[in-house]
Each structure stands twice: as C-alpha cells, then as structure tokens.
Amino acid sequence: MKIDLPSPPKSVGAYVPCVRTGNLVITSGMLPMVEGELKYKGKLGKEMSLEQGQEAAKTCILNALAAINDMIGDLGKIKQIVRVNGYVNSATGFTEQPKVLNAVSDLLVQTFGDIGRHTRIAIGVSELPLNAAVELDLTVQI
C-alpha cells in the first residue's frame, strides 16, 4: 500500500481513538486534525467550498487509518472496509454531502482495491465539534 499516514490522533476526551471487538475495528469520530491542530473549520456552502470539504474528509480518513494502524500494526491485516459514516458541517441549502464523502470512498478504493468498497452514510449537520468542516468514523474487518 502506498499511503502516507499521519501520526495517530490523540483522544481529547474520555474515549479511545478506536476499539477492537472480535474481527471489527471501529474508530471514534475523526476530525480534520493535522499535527494536533484543526485544519479545516467552518460550514460547507458558506465559509468552505466543496473542494475544501473533500480535502477535510481525506484528512479525517487518514487519521482514522492511522488510529487503526496504531492498534493492529499493519493495514495489510484489513480484510474489508465495512462502513464510513460521514458528517458534514453544512450551511442551509448545502446538499452535496455525498460529493464530499466521494473523496473518501475514492481514496479507500484506490488504496485497498475491492476490499476498499464499503457502505456509507453522508449526513449534513448544523454543527460539529470545534466547528470542524467534517467528522467521520470508520469500521473495518480484520
């Protein structure tokens, strides 16, 4: 796999970045953090463009993969990307949440091939923690 992962994100509350149960690993909600700083803030369709939202979503998925890699030691152990739940901080009238999450879906398929094909939710919300543009969580089978 040719993917550069950031350092695994640290929890900022009373939770862990991911949990393993049986053959599943499920992440907490990942924000578009880079080196401990929130890189993408604001509402899509107002302060942020679709393209910026896509970059934010890619940052979130890389953080999720870094957390999983930290737990299992090797992303090659992933047998299936199962589910992506994506939440997009959306201005009134912004309805392109699926396009935001397409950037994540494309990255997962490009990286993992057929095992990267997954189910997904793309939800528009009125607020996210720290005014993040996107938050997502990931479930994988190992």
DACORGI-V765991 format. One record per residue. N is the residue number from 1. RES is the residue in three letters. SS is DSSP state (h for helix, s for strand, l for the rest). PSI is psi in whole degrees, -180 to 180 (NA if undefined). OMEGA is omega in whole degrees, -180 to 180 (* if undefined). Layout:
n->N res->RES ss->SS psi->PSI omega->OMEGA
n->N res->RES ss->SS psi->PSI omega->OMEGA
This chain:
n->1 res->MET ss->l psi->132 omega->179
n->2 res->LYS ss->l psi->85 omega->180
n->3 res->ILE ss->l psi->131 omega->178
n->4 res->ASP ss->l psi->118 omega->-179
n->5 res->LEU ss->l psi->143 omega->173
n->6 res->PRO ss->l psi->176 omega->170
n->7 res->SER ss->l psi->145 omega->180
n->8 res->PRO ss->l psi->140 omega->-179
n->9 res->PRO ss->l psi->150 omega->176
n->10 res->LYS ss->l psi->147 omega->175
n->11 res->SER ss->l psi->143 omega->177
n->12 res->VAL ss->l psi->15 omega->-180
n->13 res->GLY ss->l psi->-161 omega->-177
n->14 res->ALA ss->l psi->59 omega->179
n->15 res->TYR ss->l psi->170 omega->178
n->16 res->VAL ss->l psi->156 omega->-179
n->17 res->PRO ss->l psi->-35 omega->177
n->18 res->CYS ss->s psi->161 omega->-179
n->19 res->VAL ss->s psi->141 omega->174
n->20 res->ARG ss->s psi->132 omega->173
n->21 res->THR ss->s psi->114 omega->-175
n->22 res->GLY ss->l psi->-126 omega->-180
n->23 res->ASN ss->l psi->17 omega->178
n->24 res->LEU ss->s psi->144 omega->170
n->25 res->VAL ss->s psi->128 omega->-176
n->26 res->ILE ss->s psi->128 omega->180
n->27 res->THR ss->s psi->159 omega->167
n->28 res->SER ss->l psi->175 omega->175
n->29 res->GLY ss->l psi->129 omega->-180
n->30 res->MET ss->s psi->132 omega->177
n->31 res->LEU ss->s psi->165 omega->179
n->32 res->PRO ss->l psi->67 omega->-179
n->33 res->MET ss->s psi->139 omega->174
n->34 res->VAL ss->s psi->117 omega->-179
n->35 res->GLU ss->l psi->44 omega->176
n->36 res->GLY ss->l psi->-1 omega->-179
n->37 res->GLU ss->s psi->138 omega->176
n->38 res->LEU ss->s psi->115 omega->-174
n->39 res->LYS ss->l psi->-33 omega->-175
n->40 res->TYR ss->l psi->113 omega->-179
n->41 res->LYS ss->s psi->148 omega->171
n->42 res->GLY ss->l psi->175 omega->-177
n->43 res->LYS ss->l psi->134 omega->173
n->44 res->LEU ss->s psi->140 omega->-175
n->45 res->GLY ss->l psi->-1 omega->177
n->46 res->LYS ss->l psi->-82 omega->180
n->47 res->GLU ss->l psi->-20 omega->-174
n->48 res->MET ss->s psi->145 omega->178
n->49 res->SER ss->l psi->167 omega->175
n->50 res->LEU ss->h psi->-45 omega->-179
n->51 res->GLU ss->h psi->-40 omega->176
n->52 res->GLN ss->h psi->-37 omega->176
n->53 res->GLY ss->h psi->-39 omega->178
n->54 res->GLN ss->h psi->-41 omega->177
n->55 res->GLU ss->h psi->-39 omega->177
n->56 res->ALA ss->h psi->-44 omega->-180
n->57 res->ALA ss->h psi->-40 omega->177
n->58 res->LYS ss->h psi->-38 omega->177
n->59 res->THR ss->h psi->-42 omega->178
n->60 res->CYS ss->h psi->-45 omega->-177
n->61 res->ILE ss->h psi->-35 omega->176
n->62 res->LEU ss->h psi->-37 omega->176
n->63 res->ASN ss->h psi->-40 omega->178
n->64 res->ALA ss->h psi->-45 omega->179
n->65 res->LEU ss->h psi->-36 omega->178
n->66 res->ALA ss->h psi->-41 omega->178
n->67 res->ALA ss->h psi->-42 omega->179
n->68 res->ILE ss->h psi->-45 omega->179
n->69 res->ASN ss->h psi->-40 omega->179
n->70 res->ASP ss->h psi->-34 omega->-179
n->71 res->MET ss->h psi->-45 omega->-172
n->72 res->ILE ss->h psi->-13 omega->174
n->73 res->GLY ss->l psi->-15 omega->-177
n->74 res->ASP ss->l psi->117 omega->179
n->75 res->LEU ss->h psi->-16 omega->176
n->76 res->GLY ss->h psi->-15 omega->177
n->77 res->LYS ss->h psi->-12 omega->-179
n->78 res->ILE ss->l psi->126 omega->178
n->79 res->LYS ss->l psi->-28 omega->-179
n->80 res->GLN ss->s psi->134 omega->166
n->81 res->ILE ss->s psi->119 omega->-172
n->82 res->VAL ss->s psi->-51 omega->-171
n->83 res->ARG ss->s psi->140 omega->170
n->84 res->VAL ss->s psi->125 omega->172
n->85 res->ASN ss->s psi->118 omega->-177
n->86 res->GLY ss->s psi->136 omega->-180
n->87 res->TYR ss->s psi->126 omega->-175
n->88 res->VAL ss->s psi->124 omega->177
n->89 res->ASN ss->s psi->105 omega->-167
n->90 res->SER ss->s psi->133 omega->171
n->91 res->ALA ss->l psi->158 omega->177
n->92 res->THR ss->l psi->130 omega->178
n->93 res->GLY ss->l psi->-12 omega->178
n->94 res->PHE ss->l psi->120 omega->-176
n->95 res->THR ss->l psi->20 omega->-176
n->96 res->GLU ss->l psi->31 omega->178
n->97 res->GLN ss->h psi->-42 omega->178
n->98 res->PRO ss->h psi->-35 omega->178
n->99 res->LYS ss->h psi->-35 omega->176
n->100 res->VAL ss->h psi->-48 omega->-177
n->101 res->LEU ss->h psi->-17 omega->175
n->102 res->ASN ss->h psi->-32 omega->179
n->103 res->ALA ss->h psi->-37 omega->178
n->104 res->VAL ss->h psi->-48 omega->-179
n->105 res->SER ss->h psi->-45 omega->179
n->106 res->ASP ss->h psi->-44 omega->180
n->107 res->LEU ss->h psi->-42 omega->-179
n->108 res->LEU ss->h psi->-42 omega->179
n->109 res->VAL ss->h psi->-40 omega->178
n->110 res->GLN ss->h psi->-37 omega->-177
n->111 res->THR ss->h psi->-44 omega->-171
n->112 res->PHE ss->h psi->-5 omega->-177
n->113 res->GLY ss->h psi->-144 omega->-176
n->114 res->ASP ss->h psi->-31 omega->179
n->115 res->ILE ss->h psi->-10 omega->176
n->116 res->GLY ss->h psi->-10 omega->178
n->117 res->ARG ss->l psi->135 omega->-168
n->118 res->HIS ss->l psi->168 omega->168
n->119 res->THR ss->s psi->162 omega->-173
n->120 res->ARG ss->s psi->150 omega->169
n->121 res->ILE ss->s psi->137 omega->174
n->122 res->ALA ss->s psi->106 omega->-173
n->123 res->ILE ss->s psi->135 omega->172
n->124 res->GLY ss->s psi->132 omega->180
n->125 res->VAL ss->s psi->160 omega->-177
n->126 res->SER ss->l psi->-21 omega->179
n->127 res->GLU ss->l psi->150 omega->172
n->128 res->LEU ss->l psi->160 omega->179
n->129 res->PRO ss->h psi->137 omega->177
n->130 res->LEU ss->h psi->15 omega->-176
n->131 res->ASN ss->h psi->29 omega->178
n->132 res->ALA ss->s psi->147 omega->179
n->133 res->ALA ss->l psi->-35 omega->-176
n->134 res->VAL ss->s psi->149 omega->170
n->135 res->GLU ss->s psi->141 omega->176
n->136 res->LEU ss->s psi->160 omega->173
n->137 res->ASP ss->s psi->160 omega->-172
n->138 res->LEU ss->s psi->138 omega->173
n->139 res->THR ss->s psi->129 omega->178
n->140 res->VAL ss->s psi->152 omega->172
n->141 res->GLN ss->s psi->134 omega->178
n->142 res->ILE ss->l psi->NA omega->*
